[in-house]
Amino acid sequence: MERDVEEMRMRVSLLDSKMRVQSECRLREELRSEMLNMVREELAQHDKQLKKRENGLERQINKVDQKMNKFFVCYNDVEDEEDEDDADDDEDGDPEDDYSGDDDDDLESIDDKYRIYILSLPYYG
């Protein structure tokens, strides 16, 4: 009888140990699962932030592209005007008139246009 009691205690002890191990394994798996879910959520939030940042940068790039296009259109217009002025000066055949200084006012206004445009560009320093 005493052996039976001892054997029962041993079985109960083994069963208890087995249940503890199973419980610990289950808890570890749950903890691991929760941690993975937390990491996934953090990655999703980080991904959203990166997308927002990317969209913001694309908008800034588009704005700069538009401003640069306006600048080049303005620049090309000014060059075309200069070419027309040079062509007009060359037609009369008098080289002294080509450098008479009458164009200085035009050059100053052109410089002002560029200066104003360049100052309106955003600074990324």
C-alpha positions in Angstrom: 0.0 0.0 0.0 2.8 2.3 0.8 4.3 1.6 -2.6 1.1 2.4 -4.3 1.0 5.8 -2.4 4.6 6.4 -3.4 3.9 5.5 -7.0 0.8 7.8 -7.0 2.8 10.7 -5.7 5.4 10.1 -8.3 2.8 10.0 -11.1 1.1 13.1 -9.7 4.5 14.8 -9.6 5.3 13.8 -13.2 1.9 14.9 -14.4 2.3 18.2 -12.6 5.7 18.7 -14.2 4.4 17.8 -17.6 1.5 20.3 -17.1 3.9 23.0 -16.0 6.0 22.5 -19.1 3.0 22.6 -21.4 1.7 25.7 -19.6 5.1 27.4 -20.0 5.3 26.5 -23.6 1.8 27.8 -24.2 2.7 31.1 -22.4 5.9 31.4 -24.4 4.1 30.9 -27.6 1.4 33.5 -26.6 4.1 36.0 -25.6 6.0 35.4 -28.9 2.8 35.9 -30.8 2.0 39.1 -29.0 5.5 40.4 -29.5 5.3 39.6 -33.2 1.9 41.4 -33.5 3.4 44.5 -31.7 6.4 44.5 -34.1 4.0 44.2 -37.1 1.9 47.1 -35.8 5.0 49.2 -35.3 6.3 48.4 -38.8 2.9 49.3 -40.3 3.0 52.6 -38.5 6.5 53.2 -39.6 5.5 52.3 -43.2 2.6 54.8 -43.1 5.0 57.5 -41.9 7.4 56.7 -44.7 4.6 56.9 -47.2 3.5 60.3 -45.9 7.1 61.5 -46.0 7.6 60.1 -49.5 4.4 61.9 -50.7 5.5 65.1 -49.1 8.9 64.9 -50.8 7.2 64.2 -54.1 5.0 67.3 -53.7 8.1 69.4 -52.9 9.9 68.0 -55.9 7.0 68.8 -58.1 6.8 72.3 -56.8 10.5 72.8 -57.4 10.1 71.3 -60.9 7.2 73.7 -61.7 9.3 76.7 -60.4 12.3 75.6 -62.5 10.1 75.2 -65.6 8.8 78.7 -65.0 12.3 80.0 -64.6 13.5 78.3 -67.8 10.5 79.6 -69.7 11.3 83.1 -68.4 15.0 82.6 -69.2 14.2 81.4 -72.7 12.0 84.4 -73.3 14.7 86.7 -72.2 17.2 85.0 -74.4 14.8 85.2 -77.3 14.4 88.9 -76.7 18.2 89.3 -76.6 18.6 87.4 -79.8 16.0 89.6 -81.5 17.8 92.7 -80.2 21.1 91.4 -81.5 19.5 90.6 -84.9 18.0 94.1 -85.1 21.4 95.7 -84.3 23.1 93.5 -86.8 20.7 94.5 -89.6 21.7 98.1 -89.6 25.3 97.2 -90.2 26.6 99.7 -87.7 28.7 97.8 -85.1 29.1 100.9 -82.9 25.4 100.9 -82.2 25.5 97.3 -81.0 27.4 98.4 -77.9 25.8 101.8 -77.4 24.7 101.1 -73.8 21.0 101.4 -74.5 20.6 97.7 -73.5 21.8 98.3 -70.0 18.3 99.1 -68.7 17.1 95.9 -70.2 19.9 93.9 -68.6 19.1 95.4 -65.2 15.5 94.5 -65.5 16.4 91.0 -66.5 18.8 90.7 -63.5 16.0 91.9 -61.3 13.7 89.2 -62.7 16.2 86.5 -62.0 17.1 87.8 -58.6 13.4 87.9 -57.6 12.8 84.4 -58.9 15.8 82.9 -57.3 14.9 84.5 -54.0 11.5 83.0 -54.2 12.9 79.5 -54.5 12.7 77.4 -51.3 16.0 76.9 -49.4 17.0 73.4 -48.5 20.1 73.9 -46.4 
